[in-house]
């Protein structure tokens, strides 16, 4: 695969998988903020974890494209 293809697939993953999942987790966090169960905090921690996962995926794709070039 060419470096352009690798980066194109990384952008596609970012906008079609990672960003909607993070937005849904944050929306769920906002909707459950009044519940006493702590579910809102769990959603916030999961959203932060997914952000770290997305950044790691992006860096790995960038390194793969750099090596392919």
mmCIF file of the N, C-alpha and C atoms, coordinates in Angstrom:
data_MODEL
# 
_entry.id   MODEL 
# 
loop_
_atom_site.group_PDB 
_atom_site.id 
_atom_site.type_symbol 
_atom_site.label_atom_id 
_atom_site.label_alt_id 
_atom_site.label_comp_id 
_atom_site.label_asym_id 
_atom_site.label_entity_id 
_atom_site.label_seq_id 
_atom_site.pdbx_PDB_ins_code 
_atom_site.Cartn_x 
_atom_site.Cartn_y 
_atom_site.Cartn_z 
_atom_site.occupancy 
_atom_site.B_iso_or_equiv 
_atom_site.pdbx_formal_charge 
_atom_site.auth_seq_id 
_atom_site.auth_comp_id 
_atom_site.auth_asym_id 
_atom_site.auth_atom_id 
_atom_site.pdbx_PDB_model_num 
ATOM 1   N N  . UNK A 1 1  ? 0.838   -1.179 0.000  1.00 0.00 ? 1  UNK A N  1 
ATOM 2   C CA . UNK A 1 1  ? 0.000   0.000  0.000  1.00 0.00 ? 1  UNK A CA 1 
ATOM 3   C C  . UNK A 1 1  ? 0.883   1.242  0.000  1.00 0.00 ? 1  UNK A C  1 
ATOM 4   N N  . UNK A 1 2  ? 0.417   2.235  -0.673 1.00 0.00 ? 2  UNK A N  1 
ATOM 5   C CA . UNK A 1 2  ? 1.172   3.485  -0.718 1.00 0.00 ? 2  UNK A CA 1 
ATOM 6   C C  . UNK A 1 2  ? 0.918   4.289  0.560  1.00 0.00 ? 2  UNK A C  1 
ATOM 7   N N  . UNK A 1 3  ? 1.806   5.222  0.868  1.00 0.00 ? 3  UNK A N  1 
ATOM 8   C CA . UNK A 1 3  ? 1.592   6.049  2.057  1.00 0.00 ? 3  UNK A CA 1 
ATOM 9   C C  . UNK A 1 3  ? 0.282   6.838  2.018  1.00 0.00 ? 3  UNK A C  1 
ATOM 10  N N  . UNK A 1 4  ? -0.116  7.269  0.841  1.00 0.00 ? 4  UNK A N  1 
ATOM 11  C CA . UNK A 1 4  ? -1.382  8.010  0.722  1.00 0.00 ? 4  UNK A CA 1 
ATOM 12  C C  . UNK A 1 4  ? -2.575  7.120  1.075  1.00 0.00 ? 4  UNK A C  1 
ATOM 13  N N  . UNK A 1 5  ? -2.521  5.865  0.658  1.00 0.00 ? 5  UNK A N  1 
ATOM 14  C CA . UNK A 1 5  ? -3.602  4.931  1.000  1.00 0.00 ? 5  UNK A CA 1 
ATOM 15  C C  . UNK A 1 5  ? -3.658  4.673  2.501  1.00 0.00 ? 5  UNK A C  1 
ATOM 16  N N  . UNK A 1 6  ? -2.492  4.525  3.124  1.00 0.00 ? 6  UNK A N  1 
ATOM 17  C CA . UNK A 1 6  ? -2.456  4.277  4.562  1.00 0.00 ? 6  UNK A CA 1 
ATOM 18  C C  . UNK A 1 6  ? -3.060  5.448  5.320  1.00 0.00 ? 6  UNK A C  1 
ATOM 19  N N  . UNK A 1 7  ? -2.682  6.665  4.947  1.00 0.00 ? 7  UNK A N  1 
ATOM 20  C CA . UNK A 1 7  ? -3.219  7.845  5.623  1.00 0.00 ? 7  UNK A CA 1 
ATOM 21  C C  . UNK A 1 7  ? -4.699  8.047  5.315  1.00 0.00 ? 7  UNK A C  1 
ATOM 22  N N  . UNK A 1 8  ? -5.112  7.717  4.101  1.00 0.00 ? 8  UNK A N  1 
ATOM 23  C CA . UNK A 1 8  ? -6.534  7.842  3.762  1.00 0.00 ? 8  UNK A CA 1 
ATOM 24  C C  . UNK A 1 8  ? -7.382  6.887  4.604  1.00 0.00 ? 8  UNK A C  1 
ATOM 25  N N  . UNK A 1 9  ? -6.908  5.654  4.781  1.00 0.00 ? 9  UNK A N  1 
ATOM 26  C CA . UNK A 1 9  ? -7.642  4.709  5.622  1.00 0.00 ? 9  UNK A CA 1 
ATOM 27  C C  . UNK A 1 9  ? -7.631  5.146  7.082  1.00 0.00 ? 9  UNK A C  1 
ATOM 28  N N  . UNK A 1 10 ? -6.537  5.761  7.527  1.00 0.00 ? 10 UNK A N  1 
ATOM 29  C CA . UNK A 1 10 ? -6.482  6.262  8.905  1.00 0.00 ? 10 UNK A CA 1 
ATOM 30  C C  . UNK A 1 10 ? -7.489  7.384  9.124  1.00 0.00 ? 10 UNK A C  1 
ATOM 31  N N  . UNK A 1 11 ? -7.598  8.286  8.159  1.00 0.00 ? 11 UNK A N  1 
ATOM 32  C CA . UNK A 1 11 ? -8.582  9.375  8.270  1.00 0.00 ? 11 UNK A CA 1 
ATOM 33  C C  . UNK A 1 11 ? -9.988  8.807  8.245  1.00 0.00 ? 11 UNK A C  1 
ATOM 34  N N  . UNK A 1 12 ? -10.213 7.828  7.403  1.00 0.00 ? 12 UNK A N  1 
ATOM 35  C CA . UNK A 1 12 ? -11.537 7.205  7.327  1.00 0.00 ? 12 UNK A CA 1 
ATOM 36  C C  . UNK A 1 12 ? -11.896 6.531  8.649  1.00 0.00 ? 12 UNK A C  1 
ATOM 37  N N  . UNK A 1 13 ? -10.930 5.814  9.252  1.00 0.00 ? 13 UNK A N  1 
ATOM 38  C CA . UNK A 1 13 ? -11.185 5.198  10.561 1.00 0.00 ? 13 UNK A CA 1 
ATOM 39  C C  . UNK A 1 13 ? -11.459 6.249  11.623 1.00 0.00 ? 13 UNK A C  1 
ATOM 40  N N  . UNK A 1 14 ? -10.717 7.359  11.564 1.00 0.00 ? 14 UNK A N  1 
ATOM 41  C CA . UNK A 1 14 ? -10.889 8.401  12.575 1.00 0.00 ? 14 UNK A CA 1 
ATOM 42  C C  . UNK A 1 14 ? -12.291 8.997  12.506 1.00 0.00 ? 14 UNK A C  1 
ATOM 43  N N  . UNK A 1 15 ? -12.770 9.307  11.299 1.00 0.00 ? 15 UNK A N  1 
ATOM 44  C CA . UNK A 1 15 ? -14.048 9.996  11.169 1.00 0.00 ? 15 UNK A CA 1 
ATOM 45  C C  . UNK A 1 15 ? -15.256 9.076  11.154 1.00 0.00 ? 15 UNK A C  1 
ATOM 46  N N  . UNK A 1 16 ? -15.070 7.793  10.822 1.00 0.00 ? 16 UNK A N  1 
ATOM 47  C CA . UNK A 1 16 ? -16.215 6.884  10.750 1.00 0.00 ? 16 UNK A CA 1 
ATOM 48  C C  . UNK A 1 16 ? -16.311 5.924  11.921 1.00 0.00 ? 16 UNK A C  1 
ATOM 49  N N  . UNK A 1 17 ? -15.232 5.753  12.689 1.00 0.00 ? 17 UNK A N  1 
ATOM 50  C CA . UNK A 1 17 ? -15.272 4.820  13.819 1.00 0.00 ? 17 UNK A CA 1 
ATOM 51  C C  . UNK A 1 17 ? -15.000 5.536  15.135 1.00 0.00 ? 17 UNK A C  1 
ATOM 52  N N  . UNK A 1 18 ? -13.836 6.182  15.232 1.00 0.00 ? 18 UNK A N  1 
ATOM 53  C CA . UNK A 1 18 ? -13.432 6.747  16.514 1.00 0.00 ? 18 UNK A CA 1 
ATOM 54  C C  . UNK A 1 18 ? -14.277 7.946  16.933 1.00 0.00 ? 18 UNK A C  1 
ATOM 55  N N  . UNK A 1 19 ? -14.457 8.908  16.052 1.00 0.00 ? 19 UNK A N  1 
ATOM 56  C CA . UNK A 1 19 ? -15.186 10.120 16.447 1.00 0.00 ? 19 UNK A CA 1 
ATOM 57  C C  . UNK A 1 19 ? -16.645 9.859  16.809 1.00 0.00 ? 19 UNK A C  1 
ATOM 58  N N  . UNK A 1 20 ? -17.403 9.063  16.045 1.00 0.00 ? 20 UNK A N  1 
ATOM 59  C CA . UNK A 1 20 ? -18.782 8.785  16.479 1.00 0.00 ? 20 UNK A CA 1 
ATOM 60  C C  . UNK A 1 20 ? -18.856 8.043  17.808 1.00 0.00 ? 20 UNK A C  1 
ATOM 61  N N  . UNK A 1 21 ? -17.928 7.124  18.035 1.00 0.00 ? 21 UNK A N  1 
ATOM 62  C CA . UNK A 1 21 ? -17.949 6.387  19.297 1.00 0.00 ? 21 UNK A CA 1 
ATOM 63  C C  . UNK A 1 21 ? -17.654 7.309  20.480 1.00 0.00 ? 21 UNK A C  1 
ATOM 64  N N  . UNK A 1 22 ? -16.683 8.197  20.319 1.00 0.00 ? 22 UNK A N  1 
ATOM 65  C CA . UNK A 1 22 ? -16.368 9.146  21.388 1.00 0.00 ? 22 UNK A CA 1 
ATOM 66  C C  . UNK A 1 22 ? -17.539 10.086 21.630 1.00 0.00 ? 22 UNK A C  1 
ATOM 67  N N  . UNK A 1 23 ? -18.154 10.571 20.567 1.00 0.00 ? 23 UNK A N  1 
ATOM 68  C CA . UNK A 1 23 ? -19.302 11.474 20.720 1.00 0.00 ? 23 UNK A CA 1 
ATOM 69  C C  . UNK A 1 23 ? -20.476 10.774 21.402 1.00 0.00 ? 23 UNK A C  1 
ATOM 70  N N  . UNK A 1 24 ? -20.724 9.523  21.050 1.00 0.00 ? 24 UNK A N  1 
ATOM 71  C CA . UNK A 1 24 ? -21.816 8.795  21.699 1.00 0.00 ? 24 UNK A CA 1 
ATOM 72  C C  . UNK A 1 24 ? -21.527 8.552  23.177 1.00 0.00 ? 24 UNK A C  1 
ATOM 73  N N  . UNK A 1 25 ? -20.280 8.231  23.501 1.00 0.00 ? 25 UNK A N  1 
ATOM 74  C CA . UNK A 1 25 ? -19.932 8.050  24.912 1.00 0.00 ? 25 UNK A CA 1 
ATOM 75  C C  . UNK A 1 25 ? -20.084 9.347  25.702 1.00 0.00 ? 25 UNK A C  1 
ATOM 76  N N  . UNK A 1 26 ? -19.669 10.476 25.117 1.00 0.00 ? 26 UNK A N  1 
ATOM 77  C CA . UNK A 1 26 ? -19.814 11.747 25.812 1.00 0.00 ? 26 UNK A CA 1 
ATOM 78  C C  . UNK A 1 26 ? -21.278 12.156 25.926 1.00 0.00 ? 26 UNK A C  1 
ATOM 79  N N  . UNK A 1 27 ? -22.075 11.848 24.912 1.00 0.00 ? 27 UNK A N  1 
ATOM 80  C CA . UNK A 1 27 ? -23.507 12.127 24.985 1.00 0.00 ? 27 UNK A CA 1 
ATOM 81  C C  . UNK A 1 27 ? -24.158 11.293 26.083 1.00 0.00 ? 27 UNK A C  1 
ATOM 82  N N  . UNK A 1 28 ? -23.789 10.030 26.159 1.00 0.00 ? 28 UNK A N  1 
ATOM 83  C CA . UNK A 1 28 ? -24.296 9.168  27.222 1.00 0.00 ? 28 UNK A CA 1 
ATOM 84  C C  . UNK A 1 28 ? -23.845 9.668  28.597 1.00 0.00 ? 28 UNK A C  1 
ATOM 85  N N  . UNK A 1 29 ? -22.646 10.184 28.654 1.00 0.00 ? 29 UNK A N  1 
ATOM 86  C CA . UNK A 1 29 ? -22.140 10.762 29.898 1.00 0.00 ? 29 UNK A CA 1 
ATOM 87  C C  . UNK A 1 29 ? -22.977 11.967 30.315 1.00 0.00 ? 29 UNK A C  1 
ATOM 88  N N  . UNK A 1 30 ? -23.305 12.829 29.365 1.00 0.00 ? 30 UNK A N  1 
ATOM 89  C CA . UNK A 1 30 ? -24.110 14.014 29.683 1.00 0.00 ? 30 UNK A CA 1 
ATOM 90  C C  . UNK A 1 30 ? -25.536 13.644 30.066 1.00 0.00 ? 30 UNK A C  1 
ATOM 91  N N  . UNK A 1 31 ? -26.084 12.622 29.425 1.00 0.00 ? 31 UNK A N  1 
ATOM 92  C CA . UNK A 1 31 ? -27.469 12.239 29.714 1.00 0.00 ? 31 UNK A CA 1 
ATOM 93  C C  . UNK A 1 31 ? -27.620 11.534 31.055 1.00 0.00 ? 31 UNK A C  1 
ATOM 94  N N  . UNK A 1 32 ? -26.564 10.929 31.540 1.00 0.00 ? 32 UNK A N  1 
ATOM 95  C CA . UNK A 1 32 ? -26.660 10.182 32.793 1.00 0.00 ? 32 UNK A CA 1 
ATOM 96  C C  . UNK A 1 32 ? -25.979 10.889 33.959 1.00 0.00 ? 32 UNK A C  1 
ATOM 97  N N  . UNK A 1 33 ? -25.710 12.175 33.820 1.00 0.00 ? 33 UNK A N  1 
ATOM 98  C CA . UNK A 1 33 ? -24.970 12.889 34.862 1.00 0.00 ? 33 UNK A CA 1 
ATOM 99  C C  . UNK A 1 33 ? -25.769 12.994 36.165 1.00 0.00 ? 33 UNK A C  1 
ATOM 100 N N  . UNK A 1 34 ? -27.075 12.922 36.108 1.00 0.00 ? 34 UNK A N  1 
ATOM 101 C CA . UNK A 1 34 ? -27.906 13.046 37.309 1.00 0.00 ? 34 UNK A CA 1 
ATOM 102 C C  . UNK A 1 34 ? -28.104 11.729 38.046 1.00 0.00 ? 34 UNK A C  1 
ATOM 103 N N  . UNK A 1 35 ? -27.705 10.626 37.458 1.00 0.00 ? 35 UNK A N  1 
ATOM 104 C CA . UNK A 1 35 ? -27.879 9.330  38.109 1.00 0.00 ? 35 UNK A CA 1 
ATOM 105 C C  . UNK A 1 35 ? -26.852 9.157  39.223 1.00 0.00 ? 35 UNK A C  1 
ATOM 106 N N  . UNK A 1 36 ? -27.253 8.580  40.340 1.00 0.00 ? 36 UNK A N  1 
ATOM 107 C CA . UNK A 1 36 ? -26.310 8.420  41.457 1.00 0.00 ? 36 UNK A CA 1 
ATOM 108 C C  . UNK A 1 36 ? -25.404 7.187  41.324 1.00 0.00 ? 36 UNK A C  1 
ATOM 109 N N  . UNK A 1 37 ? -25.515 6.452  40.235 1.00 0.00 ? 37 UNK A N  1 
ATOM 110 C CA . UNK A 1 37 ? -24.788 5.184  40.126 1.00 0.00 ? 37 UNK A CA 1 
ATOM 111 C C  . UNK A 1 37 ? -23.332 5.344  39.717 1.00 0.00 ? 37 UNK A C  1 
ATOM 112 N N  . UNK A 1 38 ? -22.911 6.509  39.262 1.00 0.00 ? 38 UNK A N  1 
ATOM 113 C CA . UNK A 1 38 ? -21.542 6.684  38.800 1.00 0.00 ? 38 UNK A CA 1 
ATOM 114 C C  . UNK A 1 38 ? -21.336 6.265  37.357 1.00 0.00 ? 38 UNK A C  1 
ATOM 115 N N  . UNK A 1 39 ? -22.416 6.005  36.653 1.00 0.00 ? 39 UNK A N  1 
ATOM 116 C CA . UNK A 1 39 ? -22.328 5.574  35.253 1.00 0.00 ? 39 UNK A CA 1 
ATOM 117 C C  . UNK A 1 39 ? -21.762 6.687  34.375 1.00 0.00 ? 39 UNK A C  1 
ATOM 118 N N  . UNK A 1 40 ? -22.053 7.922  34.720 1.00 0.00 ? 40 UNK A N  1 
ATOM 119 C CA . UNK A 1 40 ? -21.554 9.059  33.955 1.00 0.00 ? 40 UNK A CA 1 
ATOM 120 C C  . UNK A 1 40 ? -20.029 9.121  34.004 1.00 0.00 ? 40 UNK A C  1 
ATOM 121 N N  . UNK A 1 41 ? -19.462 8.905  35.172 1.00 0.00 ? 41 UNK A N  1 
ATOM 122 C CA . UNK A 1 41 ? -18.007 8.892  35.295 1.00 0.00 ? 41 UNK A CA 1 
ATOM 123 C C  . UNK A 1 41 ? -17.369 7.757  34.526 1.00 0.00 ? 41 UNK A C  1 
ATOM 124 N N  . UNK A 1 42 ? -18.029 6.615  34.536 1.00 0.00 ? 42 UNK A N  1 
ATOM 125 C CA . UNK A 1 42 ? -17.530 5.473  33.772 1.00 0.00 ? 42 UNK A CA 1 
ATOM 126 C C  . UNK A 1 42 ? -17.523 5.782  32.275 1.00 0.00 ? 42 UNK A C  1 
ATOM 127 N N  . UNK A 1 43 ? -18.580 6.439  31.807 1.00 0.00 ? 43 UNK A N  1 
ATOM 128 C CA . UNK A 1 43 ? -18.638 6.824  30.389 1.00 0.00 ? 43 UNK A CA 1 
ATOM 129 C C  . UNK A 1 43 ? -17.550 7.830  30.050 1.00 0.00 ? 43 UNK A C  1 
ATOM 130 N N  . UNK A 1 44 ? -17.281 8.769  30.960 1.00 0.00 ? 44 UNK A N  1 
ATOM 131 C CA . UNK A 1 44 ? -16.230 9.757  30.719 1.00 0.00 ? 44 UNK A CA 1 
ATOM 132 C C  . UNK A 1 44 ? -14.858 9.087  30.660 1.00 0.00 ? 44 UNK A C  1 
ATOM 133 N N  . UNK A 1 45 ? -14.616 8.129  31.541 1.00 0.00 ? 45 UNK A N  1 
ATOM 134 C CA . UNK A 1 45 ? -13.339 7.405  31.524 1.00 0.00 ? 45 UNK A CA 1 
ATOM 135 C C  . UNK A 1 45 ? -13.210 6.583  30.246 1.00 0.00 ? 45 UNK A C  1 
ATOM 136 N N  . UNK A 1 46 ? -14.314 5.962  29.813 1.00 0.00 ? 46 UNK A N  1 
ATOM 137 C CA . UNK A 1 46 ? -14.288 5.185  28.569 1.00 0.00 ? 46 UNK A CA 1 
ATOM 138 C C  . UNK A 1 46 ? -14.040 6.093  27.367 1.00 0.00 ? 46 UNK A C  1 
ATOM 139 N N  . UNK A 1 47 ? -14.633 7.288  27.359 1.00 0.00 ? 47 UNK A N  1 
ATOM 140 C CA . UNK A 1 47 ? -14.405 8.232  26.258 1.00 0.00 ? 47 UNK A CA 1 
ATOM 141 C C  . UNK A 1 47 ? -12.944 8.674  26.227 1.00 0.00 ? 47 UNK A C  1 
ATOM 142 N N  . UNK A 1 48 ? -12.367 8.945  27.401 1.00 0.00 ? 48 UNK A N  1 
ATOM 143 C CA . UNK A 1 48 ? -10.957 9.318  27.448 1.00 0.00 ? 48 UNK A CA 1 
ATOM 144 C C  . UNK A 1 48 ? -10.077 8.180  26.947 1.00 0.00 ? 48 UNK A C  1 
ATOM 145 N N  . UNK A 1 49 ? -10.395 6.961  27.336 1.00 0.00 ? 49 UNK A N  1 
ATOM 146 C CA . UNK A 1 49 ? -9.645  5.812  26.841 1.00 0.00 ? 49 UNK A CA 1 
ATOM 147 C C  . UNK A 1 49 ? -9.740  5.659  25.340 1.00 0.00 ? 49 UNK A C  1 
ATOM 148 N N  . UNK A 1 50 ? -10.909 5.935  24.804 1.00 0.00 ? 50 UNK A N  1 
ATOM 149 C CA . UNK A 1 50 ? -11.083 5.823  23.355 1.00 0.00 ? 50 UNK A CA 1 
ATOM 150 C C  . UNK A 1 50 ? -10.306 6.920  22.632 1.00 0.00 ? 50 UNK A C  1 
ATOM 151 N N  . UNK A 1 51 ? -10.199 8.110  23.233 1.00 0.00 ? 51 UNK A N  1 
ATOM 152 C CA . UNK A 1 51 ? -9.386  9.176  22.648 1.00 0.00 ? 51 UNK A CA 1 
ATOM 153 C C  . UNK A 1 51 ? -7.922  8.740  22.601 1.00 0.00 ? 51 UNK A C  1 
ATOM 154 N N  . UNK A 1 52 ? -7.442  8.143  23.675 1.00 0.00 ? 52 UNK A N  1 
ATOM 155 C CA . UNK A 1 52 ? -6.059  7.651  23.695 1.00 0.00 ? 52 UNK A CA 1 
ATOM 156 C C  . UNK A 1 52 ? -5.872  6.575  22.625 1.00 0.00 ? 52 UNK A C  1 
ATOM 157 N N  . UNK A 1 53 ? -6.852  5.692  22.478 1.00 0.00 ? 53 UNK A N  1 
ATOM 158 C CA . UNK A 1 53 ? -6.796  4.655  21.437 1.00 0.00 ? 53 UNK A CA 1 
ATOM 159 C C  . UNK A 1 53 ? -6.759  5.275  20.042 1.00 0.00 ? 53 UNK A C  1 
ATOM 160 N N  . UNK A 1 54 ? -7.571  6.297  19.797 1.00 0.00 ? 54 UNK A N  1 
ATOM 161 C CA . UNK A 1 54 ? -7.621  6.939  18.483 1.00 0.00 ? 54 UNK A CA 1 
ATOM 162 C C  . UNK A 1 54 ? -6.307  7.640  18.164 1.00 0.00 ? 54 UNK A C  1 
ATOM 163 N N  . UNK A 1 55 ? -5.726  8.305  19.158 1.00 0.00 ? 55 UNK A N  1 
ATOM 164 C CA . UNK A 1 55 ? -4.439  8.972  18.930 1.00 0.00 ? 55 UNK A CA 1 
ATOM 165 C C  . UNK A 1 55 ? -3.353  7.935  18.656 1.00 0.00 ? 55 UNK A C  1 
ATOM 166 N N  . UNK A 1 56 ? -3.364  6.847  19.390 1.00 0.00 ? 56 UNK A N  1 
ATOM 167 C CA . UNK A 1 56 ? -2.394  5.784  19.142 1.00 0.00 ? 56 UNK A CA 1 
ATOM 168 C C  . UNK A 1 56 ? -2.555  5.169  17.762 1.00 0.00 ? 56 UNK A C  1 
ATOM 169 N N  . UNK A 1 57 ? -3.785  4.995  17.323 1.00 0.00 ? 57 UNK A N  1 
ATOM 170 C CA . UNK A 1 57 ? -4.046  4.472  15.981 1.00 0.00 ? 57 UNK A CA 1 
ATOM 171 C C  . UNK A 1 57 ? -3.527  5.437  14.922 1.00 0.00 ? 57 UNK A C  1 
ATOM 172 N N  . UNK A 1 58 ? -3.732  6.726  15.151 1.00 0.00 ? 58 UNK A N  1 
ATOM 173 C CA . UNK A 1 58 ? -3.275  7.723  14.186 1.00 0.00 ? 58 UNK A CA 1 
ATOM 174 C C  . UNK A 1 58 ? -1.748  7.744  14.112 1.00 0.00 ? 58 UNK A C  1 
ATOM 175 N N  . UNK A 1 59 ? -1.073  7.703  15.260 1.00 0.00 ? 59 UNK A N  1 
ATOM 176 C CA . UNK A 1 59 ? 0.390   7.718  15.282 1.00 0.00 ? 59 UNK A CA 1 
ATOM 177 C C  . UNK A 1 59 ? 0.943   6.453  14.624 1.00 0.00 ? 59 UNK A C  1 
ATOM 178 N N  . UNK A 1 60 ? 0.326   5.318  14.889 1.00 0.00 ? 60 UNK A N  1 
ATOM 179 C CA . UNK A 1 60 ? 0.785   4.071  14.263 1.00 0.00 ? 60 UNK A CA 1 
ATOM 180 C C  . UNK A 1 60 ? 0.608   4.118  12.746 1.00 0.00 ? 60 UNK A C  1 
ATOM 181 N N  . UNK A 1 61 ? -0.490  4.679  12.286 1.00 0.00 ? 61 UNK A N  1 
ATOM 182 C CA . UNK A 1 61 ? -0.706  4.794  10.836 1.00 0.00 ? 61 UNK A CA 1 
ATOM 183 C C  . UNK A 1 61 ? 0.286   5.759  10.216 1.00 0.00 ? 61 UNK A C  1 
ATOM 184 N N  . UNK A 1 62 ? 0.588   6.844  10.917 1.00 0.00 ? 62 UNK A N  1 
ATOM 185 C CA . UNK A 1 62 ? 1.558   7.804  10.407 1.00 0.00 ? 62 UNK A CA 1 
ATOM 186 C C  . UNK A 1 62 ? 2.947   7.171  10.316 1.00 0.00 ? 62 UNK A C  1 
ATOM 187 N N  . UNK A 1 63 ? 3.321   6.385  11.307 1.00 0.00 ? 63 UNK A N  1 
ATOM 188 C CA . UNK A 1 63 ? 4.614   5.695  11.250 1.00 0.00 ? 63 UNK A CA 1 
ATOM 189 C C  . UNK A 1 63 ? 4.654   4.655  10.135 1.00 0.00 ? 63 UNK A C  1 
ATOM 190 N N  . UNK A 1 64 ? 3.539   3.949  9.937  1.00 0.00 ? 64 UNK A N  1 
ATOM 191 C CA . UNK A 1 64 ? 3.463   2.974  8.844  1.00 0.00 ? 64 UNK A CA 1 
ATOM 192 C C  . UNK A 1 64 ? 3.627   3.659  7.494  1.00 0.00 ? 64 UNK A C  1 
ATOM 193 N N  . UNK A 1 65 ? 2.979   4.830  7.336  1.00 0.00 ? 65 UNK A N  1 
ATOM 194 C CA . UNK A 1 65 ? 3.094   5.571  6.072  1.00 0.00 ? 65 UNK A CA 1 
ATOM 195 C C  . UNK A 1 65 ? 4.507   6.095  5.883  1.00 0.00 ? 65 UNK A C  1 
ATOM 196 N N  . UNK A 1 66 ? 5.132   6.530  6.980  1.00 0.00 ? 66 UNK A N  1 
ATOM 197 C CA . UNK A 1 66 ? 6.507   7.020  6.889  1.00 0.00 ? 66 UNK A CA 1 
ATOM 198 C C  . UNK A 1 66 ? 7.453   5.902  6.481  1.00 0.00 ? 66 UNK A C  1 
ATOM 199 N N  . UNK A 1 67 ? 7.252   4.716  7.020  1.00 0.00 ? 67 UNK A N  1 
ATOM 200 C CA . UNK A 1 67 ? 8.113   3.573  6.666  1.00 0.00 ? 67 UNK A CA 1 
ATOM 201 C C  . UNK A 1 67 ? 7.865   3.117  5.239  1.00 0.00 ? 67 UNK A C  1 
ATOM 202 N N  . UNK A 1 68 ? 6.637   3.271  4.767  1.00 0.00 ? 68 UNK A N  1 
ATOM 203 C CA . UNK A 1 68 ? 6.317   2.823  3.409  1.00 0.00 ? 68 UNK A CA 1 
ATOM 204 C C  . UNK A 1 68 ? 6.860   3.793  2.348  1.00 0.00 ? 68 UNK A C  1 
ATOM 205 N N  . UNK A 1 69 ? 7.137   5.013  2.764  1.00 0.00 ? 69 UNK A N  1 
ATOM 206 C CA . UNK A 1 69 ? 7.575   6.033  1.795  1.00 0.00 ? 69 UNK A CA 1 
ATOM 207 C C  . UNK A 1 69 ? 9.011   5.885  1.397  1.00 0.00 ? 69 UNK A C  1 
# 
